[in-house]
Structure formats: C-alpha cells, structure tokens
Amino acid sequence: MRRSRPTRASHLFSAAALCLFLLAGCENPAGLPDGIDAPDGNDPSIRTLAADSAMIAPLQDLTGAFITAEDFDDFRALAGHVNDPAFGTVTALAYLDVLPPSSYPDGFQDRPVREVTLRLERGYVYGDTLMPTMFDVRQVSEEWDAVGAPSDTLFPAQEAIITSFEVAASDTLVEVPLPASWIAELDTTLRSDQFSTLFHGFQLQAQDGSNAVYGFTGDSTLELISAEDTVIYQASELFTNTEATPAMAPPADGLFRLQDGTGLGLTLNFDLDTLSLAAINTAFLRVNADTLAVEAPMGFVRPLARELALFGFIEGEDPVFITTATLSEENQTYSFGSNLLTGLLQDLVLDRSELDGFAVGFPSEPSGLDVVPLAGLGSEGGPRAVVILIQN
C-alpha cells in the first residue's frame, strides 16, 4: 500500500491482530448496492479506487480435510492430469485414508477377509470427458496429516501398484476391487484394533495419456467382506497434491487467469493517499470475471469458479482469510465486503497497519481446479476498491 510504513513497535495491525479481528466476526455489512461502482456526482461519500498494482503470485492453497470438517462428505481429493491450452498443465495426486467403524459385528475380527472394494464417489471432473482415464492405486507408506498441508505437499507412497481402474465422466460411483494377493498380505492389519496406526491409506495417480482430473469425495468407503459379514470403513482424510505449469502462450487479452489448487493468487495494492485521513463507513473490493474466456471445446469441461476468497498479507507471514464473494450472474462481479475488510482499509488510511496488500484466491472447501479469468488493470471491471466515507 502506498503510505509511509509504521515502525513495528507502533503498528496496530500485525498478523496476530488480524487474526484476533477475524475472530471478532466479519459479517457482510449493508451498504453500497452491487450496481454502484463509480463515484456519484451527487454523492461525494462514494469513492472508487482502481488497484495501483496487481500480479499473479504464490498464494498458499490448503487442499486437505479430516472427517471432522464441516461438509467433509462434499470435500474432494483430486487425481489426474490435464493440459489446458488456456490455463496450463495440472497434475494432481489424490490421497485417501479410511477409519474402521466404532464397533465390529461379532466374530468379524476372527474371520479372514475375502473381498475388499474401494468405493469412490466421483464428485468432480475437469478436462476431457470424451475418453476414460486410467488410474493406479498405491498404498501410502507413512503417517500423514492432510489438515493444514499446502497443495505442493507430497506424501510418500509405495512403488508397487496395488491395482488400476478406469473412470469415465458418466460414472458417479467407481468400484475398485482390490486383488486377492494384497488382501492376503494385509488381512490381519485390516482386522486389527490398531488398523488406524498400521494402515495409512491410498494414493491415486493417473496413468500417462490422461487429460482429465476427477474428484473423489468424503462419501468414499472401503468395503470389507468376510464369510459372514460386510463392514464399511469410511473415508476419514482427503488431500490433493498439485503440480501446475502456466500455459506456454496465454492469450494477449490482459486477463488475470486464476485456477484453484495451483497455489497462485492475484495480489492487489491500492494508493490510498487520495482518501487522506477519511473515516470509512463501508468498503468493498471488487473484481470482474470474463466468463466468455472460460468457454471450452466440445467434450472439455472447464468449471468456472463461483466463489472466490480474499486474504490479507504481511510480507514473510502466512496470508489471513478475510471473506468470500460469490459471482454475481447479473454483472459478472465478485464483490468482497465485511466488517473486517472495512476495518483493515480504515487502518491503512490512518497509517496504523503493517498490511502489505490483499490477495484474491480460492476458498479451501471444496477442493477443485475451477478457473476464473479476471479483468486486468486499466480495463472496465478491473480490480478496484469502492469506499463509502462518513461525511462530517
């Protein structure tokens, strides 16, 4: 932000303070209608400030969840590979762990397991849907923790492939029978009271030639069948590792192309000098989408992000979530607004914040590879702050 920087001793909005402000609540305020983007000649209290600078930059993306998370059933682990000429190449590895039930049928743990089926609930697709995709299943080799892990984290898995399976875009449930040799080797582990510490789950990886990424949800299960019983182990932990390479030659249209899961966001800075030391009633940050730039060839699914997230950042520290915005279908605008955002901008205007800027990214749930082309600097609908001042 273009203002003189306070000393560390005098600043009032460190990252810790930002977190405390967040915990105090950030309800969306009432205020400026969606249709008002520029100052009204009859209302000097409304100011619109175009972003002073904007650039694509690393922005930590968390892509894991544990079963205790809200809406875990809808969370996804992504696996596949896509070469998208408009947005680049993405390779995703899915990790999935399971938990046994709280109690077993009488005698189940005394009888050998005869059949094991990995039942994957398919809840997402990005890429070529005309051809099926082949996946390899491997066993994760060490304890891992999906919660708080950024998208570039790689958990170790065994080299040996347990089995392979095929997924088509029309599939909603994919049943993967695991081979008898694997069942025999893991039989006592599968029935053990120590299963949760002895077994670490599965890794799913697309075979060469894939051009689609699929998402498998928290409704996925591991089904075990013995001579007399069928027992269901529920998915307990999901994570997606992604590796992304931007398109070699993106269109020269001035758009900022963002994609979920890639660990990139749009950083924004504003010149607040024109506001002097004004008192702010309500503030919004707004970005517009060019939805035509999301259109894809027949048979290629390229989901448009319907929700974006806004973060505040201080150099060298983790970004802090501020609020989300949903795409307005009427004017193709994401409008971020909250009490927290208003307070942050007020502190910046009054020179009492160390905040270095804002970043537009994606919510952590549900995990996906949704895309959004955002209007660039100097264009109509480019990144901007809309501020309502308190009049004397």
Secondary structure, DSSP 8 states (H G I E B T S, - for coil): --S----TTT-S--HHHHHHHHHT-------S-TT--S-BTTBTTEEEEE-SEEEEEE---B-EEETTSTTGGG-EEEEEEEEETTTEEEEEEEEEEEE--SS--TTGGGS---EEEEEEEEEEEEEE-SS-EEEEEEEB-S----TT-BTT----B-SS--EEEEE-TT-SEEEEE--HHHHHHHHHHHT-TTHHHH---EEEEE-TT--EEEEEETT-EEEEE-SS-EEEEEEEEEEEEEEEE--SS--SS--EEEETTSSEEEEEE---GGGTT--EEEEEEEEEB-GGGG---TTEE--B-SEEEEEEE-TTS--EEEEEEE-BTTTTEEEEE-HHHHHHHHHHHTT-----EEEEE--SSS----EEEE--TTSTT-SEEEEEE---
